[in-house]
Amino acid sequence: LATITQRCWWWIESSMFKRHMLLSLGNQASLVLAPENVSLAKGHCYIVPIKHTESIVSCEEEVFSEVLRFQSSLRAMYSAEGKGVLFVETVMPNNVFWQTKIEAIPISKNIQNDAPMYFKSAFDEQAEDFETHTKVIHTKEKGLRRSIPKNFPYIHVEWDDGGFAQIIESSAFNKDFALDTIAGMMGRNSLRFDRKRTVPDDGRSSVLAFCARYKKYDWTYELDNETKSYA
């Protein structure tokens, strides 16, 4: 169990948690900056439940409530900067005691507007590759938690006015599928080419820069008896 949780460095309960990458801490969820070598853009970050959570579909209501508040605050910040943001969650099959995270990736408004077209094409293409019959689920009307059954692996991509989800049928599914698709939309290489790159000052200056921008949008300041500690 300890070996598995060590791999989830973004989780505050992991022995390998990179504490200096913590941006904000609620009662049920946290906001963590993604290291530059696994980031698609400056400000790429993770929303992570504090308790062990296999997926957002299966999490408790109070956890989901804080996840939504983090999403709302990030949307507000990036909107003020003239940007959009995509949220991605990938829940793979056979991940024993894995800690989920929602990746928040800032993008231009133009790319956000094209996201439904890009992802519909990408989902259709991977369905042909894996010869699966799982349909793309539009989550705009019902939301993710009422669109996917509990205990099913899935991928979910969300933008301002909607999103797509799909149940993952094969353990061979590319866990970087969504990130690779977004990288293609942005005209850049897949993250797998950068993962071994050395990050200057271990990301500390990036954390300080993000916190300076995010402070006015950080809803966790409203929590009673909270001690704030920005790295």
Solvent accessible surface area in square Angstrom, and as a share of the most:
residue,aa,sasa,rsa
1,L,134,0.67
2,A,69,0.53
3,T,101,0.59
4,I,48,0.24
5,T,17,0.10
6,Q,81,0.36
7,R,147,0.54
8,C,0,0.00
9,W,44,0.15
10,W,16,0.06
11,W,10,0.04
12,I,30,0.15
13,E,110,0.49
14,S,8,0.05
15,S,90,0.58
16,M,110,0.49
17,F,23,0.09
18,K,72,0.31
19,R,152,0.55
20,H,31,0.14
21,M,3,0.01
22,L,22,0.11
23,L,4,0.02
24,S,3,0.02
25,L,57,0.28
26,G,7,0.07
27,N,98,0.50
28,Q,37,0.17
29,A,0,0.00
30,S,1,0.01
31,L,0,0.00
32,V,0,0.00
33,L,7,0.03
34,A,3,0.03
35,P,12,0.08
36,E,63,0.28
37,N,24,0.13
38,V,27,0.16
39,S,14,0.09
40,L,5,0.02
41,A,27,0.21
42,K,182,0.77
43,G,9,0.08
44,H,1,0.00
45,C,0,0.00
46,Y,8,0.03
47,I,0,0.00
48,V,0,0.00
49,P,0,0.00
50,I,32,0.16
51,K,102,0.43
52,H,66,0.30
53,T,9,0.05
54,E,89,0.40
55,S,7,0.04
56,I,2,0.01
57,V,5,0.03
58,S,42,0.27
59,C,10,0.06
60,E,86,0.39
61,E,112,0.50
62,E,81,0.37
63,V,2,0.01
64,F,41,0.17
65,S,51,0.33
66,E,15,0.07
67,V,1,0.00
68,L,81,0.40
69,R,92,0.33
70,F,0,0.00
71,Q,8,0.03
72,S,66,0.43
73,S,11,0.07
74,L,0,0.00
75,R,60,0.22
76,A,47,0.36
77,M,1,0.01
78,Y,1,0.00
79,S,60,0.39
80,A,74,0.58
81,E,69,0.31
82,G,48,0.47
83,K,74,0.31
84,G,3,0.03
85,V,2,0.01
86,L,0,0.00
87,F,3,0.01
88,V,5,0.03
89,E,5,0.02
90,T,34,0.19
91,V,20,0.12
92,M,31,0.14
93,P,27,0.17
94,N,130,0.66
95,N,51,0.26
96,V,108,0.62
97,F,60,0.25
98,W,49,0.17
99,Q,0,0.00
100,T,4,0.02
101,K,37,0.16
102,I,11,0.06
103,E,20,0.09
104,A,0,0.00
105,I,0,0.00
106,P,5,0.03
107,I,7,0.03
108,S,51,0.33
109,K,76,0.32
110,N,113,0.58
111,I,37,0.19
112,Q,12,0.05
113,N,106,0.54
114,D,59,0.30
115,A,0,0.00
116,P,46,0.29
117,M,124,0.55
118,Y,86,0.33
119,F,0,0.00
120,K,83,0.35
121,S,66,0.43
122,A,18,0.14
123,F,0,0.00
124,D,60,0.31
125,E,109,0.49
126,Q,17,0.08
127,A,19,0.15
128,E,134,0.60
129,D,106,0.55
130,F,71,0.30
131,E,143,0.64
132,T,27,0.15
133,H,178,0.79
134,T,23,0.13
135,K,150,0.64
136,V,23,0.14
137,I,31,0.16
138,H,118,0.53
139,T,8,0.05
140,K,129,0.55
141,E,145,0.65
142,K,112,0.47
143,G,29,0.28
144,L,19,0.09
145,R,62,0.23
146,R,170,0.62
147,S,19,0.13
148,I,5,0.02
149,P,67,0.42
150,K,129,0.55
151,N,136,0.70
152,F,95,0.40
153,P,30,0.19
154,Y,1,0.00
155,I,1,0.00
156,H,13,0.06
157,V,0,0.00
158,E,42,0.19
159,W,13,0.04
160,D,77,0.40
161,D,96,0.50
162,G,13,0.13
163,G,3,0.03
164,F,10,0.04
165,A,0,0.00
166,Q,6,0.03
167,I,39,0.20
168,I,6,0.03
169,E,104,0.47
170,S,33,0.21
171,S,76,0.49
172,A,74,0.57
173,F,14,0.06
174,N,66,0.34
175,K,122,0.52
176,D,19,0.10
177,F,21,0.09
178,A,1,0.01
179,L,13,0.07
180,D,35,0.18
181,T,21,0.12
182,I,0,0.00
183,A,1,0.01
184,G,52,0.50
185,M,16,0.07
186,M,57,0.25
187,G,72,0.69
188,R,76,0.28
189,N,105,0.54
190,S,15,0.10
191,L,3,0.02
192,R,141,0.52
193,F,135,0.56
194,D,35,0.18
195,R,85,0.31
196,K,202,0.85
197,R,107,0.39
198,T,119,0.69
199,V,23,0.13
200,P,86,0.54
201,D,79,0.41
202,D,66,0.34
203,G,1,0.01
204,R,121,0.44
205,S,65,0.42
206,S,30,0.20
207,V,0,0.00
208,L,103,0.51
209,A,58,0.45
210,F,3,0.01
211,C,9,0.06
212,A,83,0.64
213,R,77,0.28
214,Y,1,0.00
215,K,121,0.51
216,K,165,0.70
217,Y,51,0.19
218,D,8,0.04
219,W,17,0.06
220,T,0,0.00
221,Y,98,0.37
222,E,121,0.54
223,L,35,0.17
224,D,123,0.64
225,N,159,0.82
226,E,54,0.24
227,T,122,0.71
228,K,52,0.22
229,S,92,0.60
230,Y,64,0.24
231,A,53,0.41
